[in-house]
């Protein structure tokens, strides 16, 4: 089965062709046919034109290789309470994604633009929506409910949903397989904390393959400190800044999303630049790093309590996979929780050729792992599952 994975942002389209074999070893991700079309609205008129360019490349490639495209898998950020699993796209699904745009105004409209454009450029081909929020639909009600008037959830959808679901699903499953092979822990009993640390960052507590808690909420803003997002703040900051600085709700919301986080604290949102400044003795960079690390460590402790213990902590995404400094700072001082880092194993970027690198010390009761995320493969896999079920039903 060959799946075209599409991830539409407001001004970009990421795409990749993935050939899913009978098992993971025969799965082929086509590096020749992957890429990003940027500056939509300027260099490329709109998503329709961008998907037209993608369609031309896909068709030329398949003609050359003799392959056939089976389905298209779309990343959709917000599925609300309506979607807890990958879903075959219909007109009704498109309408619902539009309606849910109030919960993700920067993402869902662009996702739907991509779906409509793909329908035009690949007529008749089945399309599947894979939702960022779906993996977290297994959170217990007490974990997803805010202590606000109950009608807010029923009437306005105010509750915790969580994001980065495809990444947390992929990494936690890979981690569980490693624990089974290396430590003989049954995946059904595994307790894992996944740290997706990139420009956007979130943590997830996974018990037996299911998300039971995650750091993001109604939107991707709360939780960990990120490149430009604040993470958790006192919600009264909105009223306070309105009174003392005459800032509107929209202005505060924009500032918390785009001008806060590491960039707000030290002027840099890129962890590589921050680490360079840290090495040079920059005090503001040091403060930013300390705030960032404190929030992550506090979340790990909370999730160990939620899980009743932990078997592994998995680092993933751009910072998690590549910053030995961040990983070391997170782990240092957590020996009382059974977490010990091996400094030599931790050196360097990325993972081993096998895909997973263990960086925990021999004395550590908790496995510390670097696991590269692969959201495109996860979207293709979930798309395949939907199409296979449809074929089985006849």
N, C-alpha and C positions, 0 to 999 in steps of 0.2 A: 504494500500500500504506500503510495506516494502522496504526501501531504504538503501543501503550501501553507506555511505559517505566516500570518500577517499581524503586525502590531502597529496600529495607527495612533500617532500622537497628533496634537493640534497642528503641528507644522512639519511632521515627518512621517515616513512609512518605513518600518523595518520589515524585512522579509527573508525567509529561508525555505528552501526545498529540502524535505527530509524523507528519505526512503526507509520505511519501517519494514525490517525483515521479520522473520519468524521469532527471533529472540533478540536480546540486547546486543549480542556480538555481531549480528548481521545487519543491525541498524546503521544506515549511512547518512550522515549529514553532509549535504552537498555544499562544500565551501566555495565551489565555482558559482553556485547560484544562491548567494546570500548578499545582503547589502542594506543600505539605508538611502532613501531619497529624502533630502532635507530641504528646508526653506520653501515649503509648500505655501503658495500664496504670493511668492516673489519669483523665484527661478522656475518653479513648476506651478501652473495656475491653481490647481486644486487637487483633492484626493482622487477624483476621477481620472485626471491626466496622469497622476503618479501611478495609479494602479494600471493604467494603460501601458506605461513603460515596463512595469513588472510583468504584465501579461505577455508583452513582446519577448522579454528575456526568457520567461518560462517556456513559451511555445517554441522558441528557437532552440533552447536547450533540449527539450523533449524530442523534437524532430531529429536532432543530432544523435541522441542517445537511444531513440526508439522507445522511450518510456511513456507512461500515461499518468496524468494527474487524477487522483482518486477523490480528493476532498480538499477543502480549505478550512484551516483552523484559525479563528480570530481571538486575540486577547481582548477581553472586555473587562474594564476595571471594576465596575460596580454592578452586582447582581441583586442587591437589596435582599429582602427576605424571600423574594420570588424564586431565585435560582440557587440551588445548593449542589448542582452538578453540571457538567458540560451538557449543552443543549443544542439540538438541531435548530438551525435558524429558520424561522417562518416570519410572515408579515406581522403576526402577533408578537413574536419575540422582539422584532425590531421596534415595534410600538412601545413595548415595555421598557426596553433599554433607553428609549427616548424619554419616557416618563421618569425613569430613575436618574436622569441627568441632573435633577435637582440635588442629588447626593454626590455627584461627581461632575460638576459643570465643565471642568477642563478636560475630562477624559471621555466620558460616554458619548458625547456628540461626535467626537473624532472617530471613536470606535465604530459608530454607526455609519459615518461617512465611508469608512473603509469597507464595511459590509455591503453597502449599496453599490459602491464602485466595483467591488469584486463580482457582484451579481451581474452587473452590466458587462464586465470584461470576460467572465467565465460563466456564461449562461447555462443553466441546467446542472451545474456542479453542486453537490451538497456542501453546505457550509455549517460549521459548528462554532458556537460561542463558548469560550472557556473563560470563566469568571475568576478574577483575582480574589474575590471574597468567598468563593464556594468552599475552599478547603476548611475555612473556619466555621462553617455552618454546624459543625459538631460540637462547638463550645456549649457547655451546660448553660442553661438559662440564667443562672445566678452570675455566671462569668460574663455574659454579654449584655446584661441589663444595667442601665444607669439608674442611680437613685434620684430620679426626677418624677414629676407627675406621670402616672401610668398612661394617661391619654396621649402624651407626647410620642410614645412609641406607636401606639395604635393609629394615631391620626397623621403623624409626621415622620414616622420611621426612625425616631431618635433611639438608637441602640448601638452597640459595638458590632462591627462587621469584620474588621481586619482586612489586610491586604497582603501583597507579595505571596498570595496563596500558591501559585504554580511553583515558585521557588521553594517555599517551605515544604510543599508536597514532595518535590523531586529530591531535595536534600535529606529530608527525614527518612524517606524510603531507602535511599542509598546508605544512610547511616545505620538503619535497622538491619540491612543485609550484612554490613560490615560487622556489627555487633554479634550477629548470629554466627558468622564464619569465624571470627576471632575470639569471641568470648562466650559462645554457645548460649546467648540470650535469645529467647523466643521473641520474634518481632511483636507478637501479640502482647508481650509483657514489657516491651522496651519503653524507657523513659528518656526523652531527648529534648534538649534545648537547642534550637536552631537560631543562630545570629546572622541575619541577612544584613550585612554592613556595606552599604554603598553610599552614593549621594543621598538616596533614600535609605532608611534603616528601620528594621523591625525585628522583634524577637518573637519566638513562638514556642510554647510548651506543647510537646507531642507525646501522648500516651497511647501505646499500642497502635500507632499509625494515625491517630486522630488528633486534630488540634483541640486543645482544651483551654488554651489562653493565648492571647497575642497582644502586642503592645499598641498597635494602631486601633482606631475605633470607628466612629461614624464616618470619618474621613482619614486620609493618610497623614494628617498633621500630628496627632498626639503620640506619646511614647518616647522613644529614644531621641537623642539629639541627632540632627541630620546635617547635610551640607548647608542648606538654606532654611530648613524648617526647624522650628523651636523645640518640637516634642512637647512634653507636658508643661503646661503653665497653669496658674490659677485662673479659672474662667472669669473671675471678677476683673481681670486685666482689661477686658473690653469696656466695662462701665467706668473703671478708673481712668483709662486714657481718654475716654469720651469727656469726662468731667474736667480733667486737668490739662489736656492737650487738644481738646475739641476735635479728636479723631473720630471718624465714623466707624461703624462696624466693618464696613468694606475695607477701609484703610488699615485697620488693625489686622484683619484677616489676611490681607495681602502682605503686610509686614511680617507676620508670623510664618507665612509660607515661603516668602521669597527673599527676605532680608534678615532672617534670624539664623538659628543654628550656629554652626561653626563660622559661617560668614559674618553673622551678626556679632559674634564674640570677638573675632580677631581679624575680620576683613578677608579671610580666605575660606572657601568652601571645599577646596581640594586638599585631601589628607596628605598628599605628597609635599605640597608647599608648606603645610602646617608642620610636618615632621622636620623639614629643612630649617624652618624658623625655630623650632624647638631645640634642635641641635646647636643652633647659634645663640641660645640663651634668651630668646624672645619671651618676655613675661606674659604678654597677652596670649600668645600661642600656647603657652604652658597652662594658663587658666582655661582656655577653650578645651584643651585636651583633657584636663582634669574633670571638667564638667561632663564631657562626653563619656569618659571612662566610668565615672561615678554612676551615671544613669544606667549604663549597661550592667555593671556589677550588681547594682540594686535589683535590677530586673532578673538577673540570674538567680539571686537569692530568693526572690519572691516565687519564681517558677519551680525551684527545688522544693519549696514548701507546698506548692500546688500539686506537684507530681508525687510528693512523698518520697523524694530521693531522685537521683538522676544517674543514668548510665553513661551518657555522652553529651558533650557540648560541641556543636558543629559550627565552624566559621565558614561563611560563604559570601559571595558577591565581591565587588572590586576591592574594598578595604579588607574585608574578612579573609579573602584568599591571598592578598598580597602584602599586607602590612604586618611584619613580624613585631614591630614596635607596639602597635595597638593590641595584638594578641597577647604579648607579654604583659602589658600594663593591665589588661583585663584579668589575667590569671594570677598575677602576683598578689599574694596575701589571701588567697582563697584555699590554702592548704587545709584549713579547718573544715572545709566542706568536701574534702577528698579530691580537690583539684590541684594538680601539680604539673607544671610545664617543664619540658626538657628544652633548655636553651639552645642546644645544638640542633635538635630536631626542628626547632621553630625557625631556624635561620632560612632566609630566602623567601622567594615569592612562589605562588602557585602550589600545585599538588604533585604527587608522584605520577609517573606514567600510568599507573593503575587507576588513577582518578581520585584516590583518597590518600591523604598523608596524615599519619598519626604524629602528634607533637607533644603528647603527654609523657611524663616521666614514668619510669618503671614502678615507682611507688604510688602513682596516682590510682585511686579507685574509680575515678571518672575518666573516660577516654576523651581526649581533646583531639578533634579531627579537623583538617582542612578539606572541604569538599566543594569542588567547583559546581556552581549551579548551572542548570541548562533549562531555562524556561521554555525555549523553543521546542526542545525535545518533549518536554512535559505536555505542552499544548498539542503537539502532533500525536502523542500517545493517547491523550484523552479524546482527541478527535477520532482516532482509530477505534476506540472503544465504542463511541456512539454509532459510527458507521457499521461496525461489526454487529452490534445489537440489531440494527435495522435490517441488515442482510439476513440475520438468523430468523427474524420474524417473517421474512419473505416479502 
